[in-house]
Amino acid sequence: MSTISFNPTLTTNISGGFVLSTEGYVQGVFLDDPSMRTQLEGGQVGSGVSQPLWGGLAVALNVQAVGANAQGSTVVPATSAGTIDGWTLFNQGMAGIITPSSTVPLYAAGASINFARNGSLLRIAVAVENTTILNALASAAANVALYWDPTNLCITNSSSSNYALPSNTQLLALSATSKTVTYSGGNATWNATGPAAIIRI
C-alpha cells in the first residue's frame, strides 16, 4: 500500500507573509483586549490648546465648565508630572483631520478626542525618544522609572526637564520599527521606523 509522507502538526507561513515591516506598534493605539474596551472615553480638546493633539500624548483631564453643553472631560496637554491624568488615543476616533500633507489624524481645539485614564490598565503604544533610549530600556524591569518629554512629546528614561509618569505605569514591550508621529510646521506624518513602547497605564 502506498503512503503519503507529511507532518500533520507542521506550522508554516506564506513566503514573505511575515516580514520586518509588519512588526511593531502604532503610536496612540491600545492593544485589543475585550475586558478593557470599556475603558476608552471621549472628551473635547480644550479651547486654549494652540497645537493640535494626536494619539499617544500625555494629557490632563479637566471637568467641563458648568453650562458648557459638552460630554466628557476637557483634554489639554500635561504641564507637569502631577497633571498627567491619561493618554490620548486614536481608537474609534472620528473627529481627526487628515490632509494630503498631514496624514496623521489631528484634533484641534474644540474637537472630540478619545483617551484613557491612568489606572485603566489599558496597554497603549507610545513613542520613545530615540533608539538609544529604546536600547537602554531593553531588559529593564516592568516598573522602571519612565518620564514624559514635553518638548519632543515622547517617553524617555531621563528625569532632566521631564515629567515622571505615575508610579503604577508599567513598561511591557519595545519595538524599533513602529509607526510614530512626526509633527512639524503644522503637519503630522507617520514615521514607519520609529521607536515605540507598550506601557500599561
C-alpha angles and dihedrals in degrees: 000000000000121000137201115230113217141135109241093195100046114132117206141147140224111276108265092006093118113039136154094270091063093059125090139043140279115244113244097021124113120221115255113266119155092206092054103043093096089063090075111105136184130223142152129267107246118259091236095056107116101183117054119249129230137180121299100036128132108240145178117235117214132186113255117252117263109270093016089128091219134122125226132016129313106252119213133160114276112254100189141009090266093056098055098112099154150327133269117241138199093210111122090350112160104168101062116121118227125185133175090261096038109047098171116084108254127197116208128195110302095020123125113252134179125231145162126228125233109263093037090109092225117152108229136178117238132175120259119217097244143325091271090062090042091055091045089056094049111115091009121144115267090246095053113145111263130187137200116233104213092193101050093028097229141098123269141169096240123096093199108121089337135113121249112236117234112284093243091062111115129200109223109166144354135213132184094197106057134126108258131170125257114193122194136148093358094307129104121204136175122257104204094196101046125137114250141168137209111229130182109223 
